[in-house]
Amino acid sequence: MLKTKEDYIKRLSKMKRNVYFDGQLIDRTDELQMDCINTIGTTYDEAQKPENQELCTAISHLTG
């Protein structure tokens, strides 16, 4: 099942902190990360649109 940007951000917020910025441990959803997170999240939302599904999704060789 395809996820949304919101789902992606929720999953990130539940993950263990292991991201460092300038020597400091930061949350995965720290404001410093939000430009990247929003860009990746937009990909999830675009993949939900019927006109983009062929371009943005792949069929798994494991599950079909």
PQR file with spaces between the fields and no chain letter, atoms N, CA, C, O and H, PARSE charges and radii, in Angstrom:
ATOM       1  N    MET     1       0.841   -1.187    0.000 -0.4000 1.5000
ATOM       2  CA   MET     1       0.000    0.000    0.000 -0.0000 2.0000
ATOM       3  C    MET     1       0.882    1.244    0.000  0.5500 1.7000
ATOM       4  O    MET     1       1.834    1.341    0.775 -0.5500 1.4000
ATOM       5  N    LEU     2       0.568    2.164   -0.848 -0.4000 1.5000
ATOM       6  CA   LEU     2       1.306    3.418   -0.907 -0.0000 2.0000
ATOM       7  C    LEU     2       1.005    4.271    0.317  0.5500 1.7000
ATOM       8  O    LEU     2      -0.120    4.292    0.816 -0.5500 1.4000
ATOM       9  H    LEU     2      -0.205    2.086   -1.477  0.4000 1.0000
ATOM      10  N    LYS     3       2.000    4.954    0.778 -0.4000 1.5000
ATOM      11  CA   LYS     3       1.858    5.833    1.934 -0.0000 2.0000
ATOM      12  C    LYS     3       1.747    7.280    1.483  0.5500 1.7000
ATOM      13  O    LYS     3       2.037    7.619    0.336 -0.5500 1.4000
ATOM      14  H    LYS     3       2.914    4.937    0.373  0.4000 1.0000
ATOM      15  N    THR     4       1.322    8.117    2.407 -0.4000 1.5000
ATOM      16  CA   THR     4       1.226    9.549    2.131 -0.0000 2.0000
ATOM      17  C    THR     4       2.391   10.270    2.807  0.5500 1.7000
ATOM      18  O    THR     4       3.129    9.685    3.600 -0.5500 1.4000
ATOM      19  H    THR     4       1.087    7.842    3.339  0.4000 1.0000
ATOM      20  N    LYS     5       2.538   11.536    2.479 -0.4000 1.5000
ATOM      21  CA   LYS     5       3.558   12.367    3.119 -0.0000 2.0000
ATOM      22  C    LYS     5       3.357   12.364    4.633  0.5500 1.7000
ATOM      23  O    LYS     5       4.318   12.268    5.396 -0.5500 1.4000
ATOM      24  H    LYS     5       1.939   12.011    1.835  0.4000 1.0000
ATOM      25  N    GLU     6       2.122   12.467    5.049 -0.4000 1.5000
ATOM      26  CA   GLU     6       1.805   12.469    6.483 -0.0000 2.0000
ATOM      27  C    GLU     6       2.246   11.158    7.135  0.5500 1.7000
ATOM      28  O    GLU     6       2.834   11.171    8.216 -0.5500 1.4000
ATOM      29  H    GLU     6       1.342   12.544    4.429  0.4000 1.0000
ATOM      30  N    ASP     7       1.965   10.025    6.481 -0.4000 1.5000
ATOM      31  CA   ASP     7       2.391    8.724    7.002 -0.0000 2.0000
ATOM      32  C    ASP     7       3.911    8.655    7.126  0.5500 1.7000
ATOM      33  O    ASP     7       4.445    8.160    8.118 -0.5500 1.4000
ATOM      34  H    ASP     7       1.487   10.015    5.602  0.4000 1.0000
ATOM      35  N    TYR     8       4.589    9.156    6.113 -0.4000 1.5000
ATOM      36  CA   TYR     8       6.054    9.156    6.096 -0.0000 2.0000
ATOM      37  C    TYR     8       6.611    9.938    7.288  0.5500 1.7000
ATOM      38  O    TYR     8       7.518    9.465    7.972 -0.5500 1.4000
ATOM      39  H    TYR     8       4.155    9.559    5.307  0.4000 1.0000
ATOM      40  N    ILE     9       6.076   11.115    7.532 -0.4000 1.5000
ATOM      41  CA   ILE     9       6.559   11.951    8.634 -0.0000 2.0000
ATOM      42  C    ILE     9       6.247   11.300    9.983  0.5500 1.7000
ATOM      43  O    ILE     9       7.071   11.356   10.896 -0.5500 1.4000
ATOM      44  H    ILE     9       5.339   11.500    6.976  0.4000 1.0000
ATOM      45  N    LYS    10       5.082   10.691   10.122 -0.4000 1.5000
ATOM      46  CA   LYS    10       4.740    9.996   11.368 -0.0000 2.0000
ATOM      47  C    LYS    10       5.710    8.852   11.638  0.5500 1.7000
ATOM      48  O    LYS    10       6.150    8.657   12.771 -0.5500 1.4000
ATOM      49  H    LYS    10       4.412   10.646    9.381  0.4000 1.0000
ATOM      50  N    ARG    11       6.045    8.088   10.582 -0.4000 1.5000
ATOM      51  CA   ARG    11       6.990    6.982   10.750 -0.0000 2.0000
ATOM      52  C    ARG    11       8.363    7.499   11.164  0.5500 1.7000
ATOM      53  O    ARG    11       9.014    6.920   12.034 -0.5500 1.4000
ATOM      54  H    ARG    11       5.688    8.246    9.662  0.4000 1.0000
ATOM      55  N    LEU    12       8.796    8.577   10.545 -0.4000 1.5000
ATOM      56  CA   LEU    12      10.093    9.156   10.907 -0.0000 2.0000
ATOM      57  C    LEU    12      10.127    9.568   12.374  0.5500 1.7000
ATOM      58  O    LEU    12      11.124    9.352   13.063 -0.5500 1.4000
ATOM      59  H    LEU    12       8.267    9.048    9.839  0.4000 1.0000
ATOM      60  N    SER    13       9.041   10.158   12.844 -0.4000 1.5000
ATOM      61  CA   SER    13       9.018   10.664   14.224 -0.0000 2.0000
ATOM      62  C    SER    13       9.086    9.533   15.247  0.5500 1.7000
ATOM      63  O    SER    13       9.454    9.771   16.398 -0.5500 1.4000
ATOM      64  H    SER    13       8.231   10.334   12.285  0.4000 1.0000
ATOM      65  N    LYS    14       8.740    8.312   14.852 -0.4000 1.5000
ATOM      66  CA   LYS    14       8.776    7.168   15.764 -0.0000 2.0000
ATOM      67  C    LYS    14      10.126    6.453   15.765  0.5500 1.7000
ATOM      68  O    LYS    14      10.377    5.588   16.604 -0.5500 1.4000
ATOM      69  H    LYS    14       8.441    8.119   13.918  0.4000 1.0000
ATOM      70  N    MET    15      10.986    6.816   14.829 -0.4000 1.5000
ATOM      71  CA   MET    15      12.273    6.137   14.702 -0.0000 2.0000
ATOM      72  C    MET    15      13.290    6.663   15.713  0.5500 1.7000
ATOM      73  O    MET    15      13.206    7.795   16.188 -0.5500 1.4000
ATOM      74  H    MET    15      10.783    7.519   14.147  0.4000 1.0000
ATOM      75  N    LYS    16      14.245    5.799   16.018 -0.4000 1.5000
ATOM      76  CA   LYS    16      15.322    6.144   16.942 -0.0000 2.0000
ATOM      77  C    LYS    16      16.127    7.325   16.398  0.5500 1.7000
ATOM      78  O    LYS    16      16.347    7.451   15.194 -0.5500 1.4000
ATOM      79  H    LYS    16      14.312    4.880   15.632  0.4000 1.0000
ATOM      80  N    ARG    17      16.552    8.169   17.308 -0.4000 1.5000
ATOM      81  CA   ARG    17      17.387    9.316   16.922 -0.0000 2.0000
ATOM      82  C    ARG    17      18.790    8.823   16.603  0.5500 1.7000
ATOM      83  O    ARG    17      19.478    8.298   17.478 -0.5500 1.4000
ATOM      84  H    ARG    17      16.373    8.066   18.287  0.4000 1.0000
ATOM      85  N    ASN    18      19.217    8.987   15.362 -0.4000 1.5000
ATOM      86  CA   ASN    18      20.592    8.644   14.997 -0.0000 2.0000
ATOM      87  C    ASN    18      21.113    9.574   13.902  0.5500 1.7000
ATOM      88  O    ASN    18      21.993    9.207   13.124 -0.5500 1.4000
ATOM      89  H    ASN    18      18.658    9.413   14.651  0.4000 1.0000
ATOM      90  N    VAL    19      20.558   10.773   13.857 -0.4000 1.5000
ATOM      91  CA   VAL    19      20.964   11.787   12.890 -0.0000 2.0000
ATOM      92  C    VAL    19      21.740   12.870   13.640  0.5500 1.7000
ATOM      93  O    VAL    19      21.295   13.371   14.673 -0.5500 1.4000
ATOM      94  H    VAL    19      19.843   11.072   14.490  0.4000 1.0000
ATOM      95  N    TYR    20      22.884   13.213   13.110 -0.4000 1.5000
ATOM      96  CA   TYR    20      23.717   14.245   13.728 -0.0000 2.0000
ATOM      97  C    TYR    20      23.829   15.441   12.799  0.5500 1.7000
ATOM      98  O    TYR    20      23.938   15.292   11.582 -0.5500 1.4000
ATOM      99  H    TYR    20      23.245   12.807   12.271  0.4000 1.0000
ATOM     100  N    PHE    21      23.799   16.619   13.384 -0.4000 1.5000
ATOM     101  CA   PHE    21      24.032   17.859   12.653 -0.0000 2.0000
ATOM     102  C    PHE    21      25.004   18.697   13.465  0.5500 1.7000
ATOM     103  O    PHE    21      24.750   19.012   14.628 -0.5500 1.4000
ATOM     104  H    PHE    21      23.710   16.740   14.373  0.4000 1.0000
ATOM     105  N    ASP    22      26.103   19.049   12.850 -0.4000 1.5000
ATOM     106  CA   ASP    22      27.124   19.866   13.517 -0.0000 2.0000
ATOM     107  C    ASP    22      27.550   19.243   14.851  0.5500 1.7000
ATOM     108  O    ASP    22      27.768   19.948   15.836 -0.5500 1.4000
ATOM     109  H    ASP    22      26.309   18.793   11.906  0.4000 1.0000
ATOM     110  N    GLY    23      27.663   17.913   14.863 -0.4000 1.5000
ATOM     111  CA   GLY    23      28.102   17.198   16.052 -0.0000 2.0000
ATOM     112  C    GLY    23      27.031   16.950   17.096  0.5500 1.7000
ATOM     113  O    GLY    23      27.311   16.335   18.125 -0.5500 1.4000
ATOM     114  H    GLY    23      27.485   17.340   14.062  0.4000 1.0000
ATOM     115  N    GLN    24      25.817   17.411   16.861 -0.4000 1.5000
ATOM     116  CA   GLN    24      24.725   17.256   17.829 -0.0000 2.0000
ATOM     117  C    GLN    24      23.695   16.250   17.320  0.5500 1.7000
ATOM     118  O    GLN    24      23.329   16.261   16.144 -0.5500 1.4000
ATOM     119  H    GLN    24      25.589   17.911   16.026  0.4000 1.0000
ATOM     120  N    LEU    25      23.236   15.389   18.211 -0.4000 1.5000
ATOM     121  CA   LEU    25      22.176   14.445   17.892 -0.0000 2.0000
ATOM     122  C    LEU    25      20.864   15.206   17.762  0.5500 1.7000
ATOM     123  O    LEU    25      20.482   15.942   18.672 -0.5500 1.4000
ATOM     124  H    LEU    25      23.533   15.380   19.166  0.4000 1.0000
ATOM     125  N    ILE    26      20.171   15.035   16.637 -0.4000 1.5000
ATOM     126  CA   ILE    26      18.896   15.734   16.424 -0.0000 2.0000
ATOM     127  C    ILE    26      17.803   14.722   16.111  0.5500 1.7000
ATOM     128  O    ILE    26      18.084   13.591   15.715 -0.5500 1.4000
ATOM     129  H    ILE    26      20.482   14.438   15.898  0.4000 1.0000
ATOM     130  N    ASP    27      16.559   15.138   16.291 -0.4000 1.5000
ATOM     131  CA   ASP    27      15.423   14.294   15.927 -0.0000 2.0000
ATOM     132  C    ASP    27      15.372   14.134   14.414  0.5500 1.7000
ATOM     133  O    ASP    27      15.833   14.998   13.668 -0.5500 1.4000
ATOM     134  H    ASP    27      16.330   16.056   16.612  0.4000 1.0000
ATOM     135  N    ARG    28      14.810   13.026   13.979 -0.4000 1.5000
ATOM     136  CA   ARG    28      14.661   12.805   12.539 -0.0000 2.0000
ATOM     137  C    ARG    28      13.735   13.841   11.903  0.5500 1.7000
ATOM     138  O    ARG    28      13.833   14.106   10.705 -0.5500 1.4000
ATOM     139  H    ARG    28      14.435   12.324   14.585  0.4000 1.0000
ATOM     140  N    THR    29      12.851   14.417   12.688 -0.4000 1.5000
ATOM     141  CA   THR    29      11.936   15.434   12.154 -0.0000 2.0000
ATOM     142  C    THR    29      12.310   16.829   12.639  0.5500 1.7000
ATOM     143  O    THR    29      11.462   17.720   12.683 -0.5500 1.4000
ATOM     144  H    THR    29      12.772   14.202   13.661  0.4000 1.0000
ATOM     145  N    ASP    30      13.562   17.021   12.998 -0.4000 1.5000
ATOM     146  CA   ASP    30      14.047   18.337   13.409 -0.0000 2.0000
ATOM     147  C    ASP    30      13.823   19.338   12.274  0.5500 1.7000
ATOM     148  O    ASP    30      13.834   18.971   11.098 -0.5500 1.4000
ATOM     149  H    ASP    30      14.251   16.297   12.962  0.4000 1.0000
ATOM     150  N    GLU    31      13.623   20.577   12.633 -0.4000 1.5000
ATOM     151  CA   GLU    31      13.387   21.640   11.645 -0.0000 2.0000
ATOM     152  C    GLU    31      14.499   21.689   10.594  0.5500 1.7000
ATOM     153  O    GLU    31      14.249   22.034    9.439 -0.5500 1.4000
ATOM     154  H    GLU    31      13.614   20.875   13.587  0.4000 1.0000
ATOM     155  N    LEU    32      15.710   21.349   10.990 -0.4000 1.5000
ATOM     156  CA   LEU    32      16.832   21.334   10.045 -0.0000 2.0000
ATOM     157  C    LEU    32      16.636   20.313    8.926  0.5500 1.7000
ATOM     158  O    LEU    32      17.214   20.454    7.848 -0.5500 1.4000
ATOM     159  H    LEU    32      15.913   21.069   11.929  0.4000 1.0000
ATOM     160  N    GLN    33      15.840   19.307    9.174 -0.4000 1.5000
ATOM     161  CA   GLN    33      15.601   18.237    8.212 -0.0000 2.0000
ATOM     162  C    GLN    33      14.377   18.476    7.328  0.5500 1.7000
ATOM     163  O    GLN    33      14.185   17.768    6.340 -0.5500 1.4000
ATOM     164  H    GLN    33      15.371   19.192   10.050  0.4000 1.0000
ATOM     165  N    MET    34      13.556   19.451    7.667 -0.4000 1.5000
ATOM     166  CA   MET    34      12.234   19.555    7.054 -0.0000 2.0000
ATOM     167  C    MET    34      12.243   19.813    5.546  0.5500 1.7000
ATOM     168  O    MET    34      11.332   19.352    4.858 -0.5500 1.4000
ATOM     169  H    MET    34      13.712   20.026    8.470  0.4000 1.0000
ATOM     170  N    ASP    35      13.216   20.517    5.012 -0.4000 1.5000
ATOM     171  CA   ASP    35      13.245   20.699    3.558 -0.0000 2.0000
ATOM     172  C    ASP    35      13.372   19.354    2.848  0.5500 1.7000
ATOM     173  O    ASP    35      12.659   19.084    1.882 -0.5500 1.4000
ATOM     174  H    ASP    35      13.956   20.891    5.571  0.4000 1.0000
ATOM     175  N    CYS    36      14.274   18.521    3.330 -0.4000 1.5000
ATOM     176  CA   CYS    36      14.446   17.188    2.739 -0.0000 2.0000
ATOM     177  C    CYS    36      13.220   16.313    2.972  0.5500 1.7000
ATOM     178  O    CYS    36      12.753   15.631    2.060 -0.5500 1.4000
ATOM     179  H    CYS    36      14.853   18.740    4.115  0.4000 1.0000
ATOM     180  N    ILE    37      12.706   16.335    4.185 -0.4000 1.5000
ATOM     181  CA   ILE    37      11.537   15.522    4.524 -0.0000 2.0000
ATOM     182  C    ILE    37      10.341   15.914    3.665  0.5500 1.7000
ATOM     183  O    ILE    37       9.622   15.046    3.172 -0.5500 1.4000
ATOM     184  H    ILE    37      13.085   16.889    4.926  0.4000 1.0000
ATOM     185  N    ASN    38      10.125   17.202    3.483 -0.4000 1.5000
ATOM     186  CA   ASN    38       9.005   17.652    2.659 -0.0000 2.0000
ATOM     187  C    ASN    38       9.174   17.247    1.202  0.5500 1.7000
ATOM     188  O    ASN    38       8.195   16.908    0.537 -0.5500 1.4000
ATOM     189  H    ASN    38      10.710   17.908    3.884  0.4000 1.0000
ATOM     190  N    THR    39      10.395   17.279    0.703 -0.4000 1.5000
ATOM     191  CA   THR    39      10.637   16.867   -0.677 -0.0000 2.0000
ATOM     192  C    THR    39      10.345   15.385   -0.861  0.5500 1.7000
ATOM     193  O    THR    39       9.660   14.999   -1.808 -0.5500 1.4000
ATOM     194  H    THR    39      11.190   17.554    1.243  0.4000 1.0000
ATOM     195  N    ILE    40      10.856   14.561    0.031 -0.4000 1.5000
ATOM     196  CA   ILE    40      10.600   13.125   -0.049 -0.0000 2.0000
ATOM     197  C    ILE    40       9.116   12.845    0.154  0.5500 1.7000
ATOM     198  O    ILE    40       8.537   12.020   -0.553 -0.5500 1.4000
ATOM     199  H    ILE    40      11.413   14.874    0.801  0.4000 1.0000
ATOM     200  N    GLY    41       8.502   13.522    1.110 -0.4000 1.5000
ATOM     201  CA   GLY    41       7.075   13.340    1.371 -0.0000 2.0000
ATOM     202  C    GLY    41       6.215   13.697    0.181  0.5500 1.7000
ATOM     203  O    GLY    41       5.204   13.042   -0.074 -0.5500 1.4000
ATOM     204  H    GLY    41       8.973   14.192    1.684  0.4000 1.0000
ATOM     205  N    THR    42       6.598   14.721   -0.545 -0.4000 1.5000
ATOM     206  CA   THR    42       5.844   15.113   -1.737 -0.0000 2.0000
ATOM     207  C    THR    42       5.864   13.990   -2.772  0.5500 1.7000
ATOM     208  O    THR    42       4.889   13.803   -3.500 -0.5500 1.4000
ATOM     209  H    THR    42       7.419   15.253   -0.337  0.4000 1.0000
ATOM     210  N    THR    43       6.954   13.251   -2.843 -0.4000 1.5000
ATOM     211  CA   THR    43       7.026   12.115   -3.760 -0.0000 2.0000
ATOM     212  C    THR    43       5.953   11.083   -3.421  0.5500 1.7000
ATOM     213  O    THR    43       5.329   10.518   -4.319 -0.5500 1.4000
ATOM     214  H    THR    43       7.746   13.404   -2.252  0.4000 1.0000
ATOM     215  N    TYR    44       5.737   10.835   -2.132 -0.4000 1.5000
ATOM     216  CA   TYR    44       4.683    9.909   -1.718 -0.0000 2.0000
ATOM     217  C    TYR    44       3.314   10.423   -2.169  0.5500 1.7000
ATOM     218  O    TYR    44       2.504    9.661   -2.696 -0.5500 1.4000
ATOM     219  H    TYR    44       6.245   11.294   -1.402  0.4000 1.0000
ATOM     220  N    ASP    45       3.063   11.707   -1.963 -0.4000 1.5000
ATOM     221  CA   ASP    45       1.767   12.274   -2.356 -0.0000 2.0000
ATOM     222  C    ASP    45       1.581   12.247   -3.870  0.5500 1.7000
ATOM     223  O    ASP    45       0.488   11.952   -4.352 -0.5500 1.4000
ATOM     224  H    ASP    45       3.721   12.326   -1.535  0.4000 1.0000
ATOM     225  N    GLU    46       2.630   12.551   -4.619 -0.4000 1.5000
ATOM     226  CA   GLU    46       2.528   12.533   -6.082 -0.0000 2.0000
ATOM     227  C    GLU    46       2.267   11.125   -6.603  0.5500 1.7000
ATOM     228  O    GLU    46       1.561   10.952   -7.596 -0.5500 1.4000
ATOM     229  H    GLU    46       3.519   12.791   -4.228  0.4000 1.0000
ATOM     230  N    ALA    47       2.828   10.129   -5.945 -0.4000 1.5000
ATOM     231  CA   ALA    47       2.620    8.739   -6.361 -0.0000 2.0000
ATOM     232  C    ALA    47       1.172    8.303   -6.171  0.5500 1.7000
ATOM     233  O    ALA    47       0.735    7.343   -6.806 -0.5500 1.4000
ATOM     234  H    ALA    47       3.402   10.270   -5.139  0.4000 1.0000
ATOM     235  N    GLN    48       0.422    8.986   -5.313 -0.4000 1.5000
ATOM     236  CA   GLN    48      -0.989    8.668   -5.090 -0.0000 2.0000
ATOM     237  C    GLN    48      -1.870    9.090   -6.264  0.5500 1.7000
ATOM     238  O    GLN    48      -2.957    8.543   -6.451 -0.5500 1.4000
ATOM     239  H    GLN    48       0.777    9.766   -4.797  0.4000 1.0000
ATOM     240  N    LYS    49      -1.414   10.044   -7.043 -0.4000 1.5000
ATOM     241  CA   LYS    49      -2.209   10.551   -8.160 -0.0000 2.0000
ATOM     242  C    LYS    49      -2.188    9.543   -9.305  0.5500 1.7000
ATOM     243  O    LYS    49      -1.119    9.075   -9.697 -0.5500 1.4000
ATOM     244  H    LYS    49      -0.531   10.489   -6.890  0.4000 1.0000
ATOM     245  N    PRO    50      -3.357    9.205   -9.845 -0.5600 1.5000
ATOM     246  CA   PRO    50      -3.429    8.198  -10.913  0.2800 2.0000
ATOM     247  C    PRO    50      -2.500    8.487  -12.093  0.5500 1.7000
ATOM     248  O    PRO    50      -1.917    7.565  -12.663 -0.5500 1.4000
ATOM     249  N    GLU    51      -2.362    9.746  -12.455 -0.4000 1.5000
ATOM     250  CA   GLU    51      -1.533   10.075  -13.615 -0.0000 2.0000
ATOM     251  C    GLU    51      -0.035    9.871  -13.352  0.5500 1.7000
ATOM     252  O    GLU    51       0.759    9.860  -14.293 -0.5500 1.4000
ATOM     253  H    GLU    51      -2.836   10.495  -11.992  0.4000 1.0000
ATOM     254  N    ASN    52       0.352    9.712  -12.094 -0.4000 1.5000
ATOM     255  CA   ASN    52       1.769    9.536  -11.757 -0.0000 2.0000
ATOM     256  C    ASN    52       2.122    8.131  -11.284  0.5500 1.7000
ATOM     257  O    ASN    52       3.300    7.830  -11.092 -0.5500 1.4000
ATOM     258  H    ASN    52      -0.293    9.721  -11.330  0.4000 1.0000
ATOM     259  N    GLN    53       1.136    7.272  -11.093 -0.4000 1.5000
ATOM     260  CA   GLN    53       1.402    5.979  -10.476 -0.0000 2.0000
ATOM     261  C    GLN    53       2.398    5.134  -11.266  0.5500 1.7000
ATOM     262  O    GLN    53       3.255    4.484  -10.668 -0.5500 1.4000
ATOM     263  H    GLN    53       0.179    7.517  -11.249  0.4000 1.0000
ATOM     264  N    GLU    54       2.306    5.130  -12.563 -0.4000 1.5000
ATOM     265  CA   GLU    54       3.241    4.329  -13.356 -0.0000 2.0000
ATOM     266  C    GLU    54       4.672    4.860  -13.221  0.5500 1.7000
ATOM     267  O    GLU    54       5.626    4.084  -13.180 -0.5500 1.4000
ATOM     268  H    GLU    54       1.609    5.658  -13.049  0.4000 1.0000
ATOM     269  N    LEU    55       4.807    6.158  -13.153 -0.4000 1.5000
ATOM     270  CA   LEU    55       6.119    6.786  -13.041 -0.0000 2.0000
ATOM     271  C    LEU    55       6.712    6.641  -11.637  0.5500 1.7000
ATOM     272  O    LEU    55       7.923    6.475  -11.492 -0.5500 1.4000
ATOM     273  H    LEU    55       4.032    6.788  -13.186  0.4000 1.0000
ATOM     274  N    CYS    56       5.874    6.702  -10.612 -0.4000 1.5000
ATOM     275  CA   CYS    56       6.355    6.790   -9.228 -0.0000 2.0000
ATOM     276  C    CYS    56       6.332    5.478   -8.459  0.5500 1.7000
ATOM     277  O    CYS    56       6.741    5.451   -7.298 -0.5500 1.4000
ATOM     278  H    CYS    56       4.890    6.837  -10.730  0.4000 1.0000
ATOM     279  N    THR    57       5.875    4.404   -9.055 -0.4000 1.5000
ATOM     280  CA   THR    57       5.791    3.146   -8.317 -0.0000 2.0000
ATOM     281  C    THR    57       6.449    2.019   -9.109  0.5500 1.7000
ATOM     282  O    THR    57       6.631    2.111  -10.323 -0.5500 1.4000
ATOM     283  H    THR    57       5.543    4.426   -9.998  0.4000 1.0000
ATOM     284  N    ALA    58       6.795    0.976   -8.404 -0.4000 1.5000
ATOM     285  CA   ALA    58       7.384   -0.209   -9.030 -0.0000 2.0000
ATOM     286  C    ALA    58       6.734   -1.444   -8.425  0.5500 1.7000
ATOM     287  O    ALA    58       6.300   -1.428   -7.273 -0.5500 1.4000
ATOM     288  H    ALA    58       6.647    0.901   -7.417  0.4000 1.0000
ATOM     289  N    ILE    59       6.671   -2.494   -9.198 -0.4000 1.5000
ATOM     290  CA   ILE    59       6.137   -3.762   -8.710 -0.0000 2.0000
ATOM     291  C    ILE    59       7.287   -4.537   -8.072  0.5500 1.7000
ATOM     292  O    ILE    59       8.337   -4.728   -8.685 -0.5500 1.4000
ATOM     293  H    ILE    59       7.024   -2.506  -10.133  0.4000 1.0000
ATOM     294  N    SER    60       7.076   -4.972   -6.851 -0.4000 1.5000
ATOM     295  CA   SER    60       8.095   -5.718   -6.124 -0.0000 2.0000
ATOM     296  C    SER    60       8.325   -7.080   -6.767  0.5500 1.7000
ATOM     297  O    SER    60       7.375   -7.775   -7.127 -0.5500 1.4000
ATOM     298  H    SER    60       6.223   -4.816   -6.353  0.4000 1.0000
ATOM     299  N    HIS    61       9.583   -7.451   -6.907 -0.4000 1.5000
ATOM     300  CA   HIS    61       9.902   -8.779   -7.424 -0.0000 2.0000
ATOM     301  C    HIS    61       9.657   -9.860   -6.363  0.5500 1.7000
ATOM     302  O    HIS    61       9.656  -11.050   -6.677 -0.5500 1.4000
ATOM     303  H    HIS    61      10.354   -6.887   -6.615  0.4000 1.0000
ATOM     304  N    LEU    62       9.452   -9.446   -5.122 -0.4000 1.5000
ATOM     305  CA   LEU    62       9.197  -10.385   -4.036 -0.0000 2.0000
ATOM     306  C    LEU    62       7.714  -10.637   -3.813  0.5500 1.7000
ATOM     307  O    LEU    62       7.298  -11.771   -3.577 -0.5500 1.4000
ATOM     308  H    LEU    62       9.452   -8.479   -4.868  0.4000 1.0000
ATOM     309  N    THR    63       6.922   -9.580   -3.889 -0.4000 1.5000
ATOM     310  CA   THR    63       5.500   -9.712   -3.562 -0.0000 2.0000
ATOM     311  C    THR    63       4.578   -9.523   -4.752  0.5500 1.7000
ATOM     312  O    THR    63       3.384   -9.813   -4.674 -0.5500 1.4000
ATOM     313  H    THR    63       7.260   -8.658   -4.081  0.4000 1.0000
ATOM     314  N    GLY    64       5.132   -9.037   -5.855 -0.4000 1.5000
ATOM     315  CA   GLY    64       4.309   -8.818   -7.048 -0.0000 2.0000
ATOM     316  C    GLY    64       3.537   -7.591   -6.901  0.5500 1.7000
ATOM     317  O    GLY    64       2.779   -7.227   -7.800 -0.5500 1.4000
ATOM     318  H    GLY    64       6.101   -8.802   -5.919  0.4000 1.0000
